[in-house]
Amino acid sequence: MQQNDKENIITDNEESFEDLLKGNYANNEYFEPGQLVEAQVVKISGEWIFLHTGGKSEGYLEASEMTDDKGKISVKEGDFINAYFLSANNGEMHFTTKIGSGKTGQKILQSAYDNDIPVEGFVNKEIKGGYEITIGTTRAFCPYSQIGLERVEPEKYIGKKFNFKITEIGENGRNIILSNRIILEEERKIKVNILKESLKQSMRVKGTIKSVQDFGAFVDLGGVHALIPISEISRGRVENIHDYLKVGQEIEAVILNLDWDKEKISLSIKETLQDPWKEADQKYVAGSKYPGKIVRITNFGAFVTLEPGLDGLLHISDLGGGTKIKHPREVVKEGDSLEVIIGQVDINQKRISLKLANTKKENEDENYDQFMGKRNDSYNPFGNIGNLIKKKDTN
């Protein structure tokens, strides 16, 4: 294909797709202007991507349409892509994934509207009710509600290019209304259908944190959003969710629930973490001491965290140090750090009973044990019976 041939494909911005279709392509499969075609990339050369559409039909696509902001082409030879038939000239068919990079007269835009072909638009500025968009050399309008799937600050869009569908065109092309949201919703439906086939309950998935709220975090799973409730972030208590998760963070989680009818997916990071109760009876031996932190107080005692996800109970009867108290708050408060003695461990019921270390009674017992441990076994403050008898006989 000569460069001049390509330049002659679209020479008049007022030419319609139907006019451009008058080229000679008798040996090729017939496509209607605007028809969506699946084609295979057979070669990438310079500014062009060459396509095979089946049979003897071949065409080309401008490489700039498949190039990202860093100049990297997003497809490779052998890949299949969807493209819209644009025109034919000298037996060669021109395809596009969007319209807007070149001349875009009224007839071109009308054909894009009639055939539901996306157009590429540049967001110039914010105006009343939405944004001013430029499609090639033509100005158009996109309402606030039709750009993006979520309302964000205008700065996110201004000065950038996006794909749009023309939803309304009138006044000889002077009144063009666009929607970016329609394209995003169509793409999302395709992704959802793919994920419906691949996602299963209880499977592990990877995703990216999109937003963090007080009640949980929303995760992008590659086209659909899922929720991680705050209770499913850690084995332990989460006081401040922002200490655990940040926007843009990559996470791994287990799918707890899938509801495609309501498009609700719930995840759990906690399920990816080892359950500390599985080996609690081996790690926490009765009589041993451990540091802990009071995390919850009830009228019958205080719960102490020994490690994330593993709490034990200090009963109110063990909190007074020998003095009867009416409520645990009389002597302790949430957040207090202390040392406890392990009592009974029940891994089936996930319960550990605790006693408060360093109490008055415990200190007395320790002092007595230390004293008794140091004495000589033959020591007796009253002497033995034989000595007493001898002493009496002597007198």
Secondary structure, DSSP 8 states (H G I E B T S, - for coil): --HHHHHTTS--TT--HHHHTTS--TTS----TT-EEEEEEEEEETTEEEEEEETTEEEEEEGGGGB-TTS-BS--TT-EEEEEEEEEETTEEEEES-B-SS---HHHHHHHHHTT--EEEEEEEEETTEEEEEETTEEEEEEGGGSSSS---GGGTTT-EEEEEEEEEETTTTEEEEESHHHHHHHHHHHHHHHHHH--TT-EEEEEEEEEETTEEEEE-SSSEEEEEGGGS-SS--S-GGGT--TT-EEEEEEEEEETTTTEEEEESGGGS--GGGGHHHHS-TT-EEEEEEEEEETTEEEEEEETTEEEEEEGGGTSTTS--S-GGGT--TT-EEEEEEEEEETTTTEEEEEETT-HHHHHHHHHHHHHHHS-TT--TT--HHHHHHHHHH-
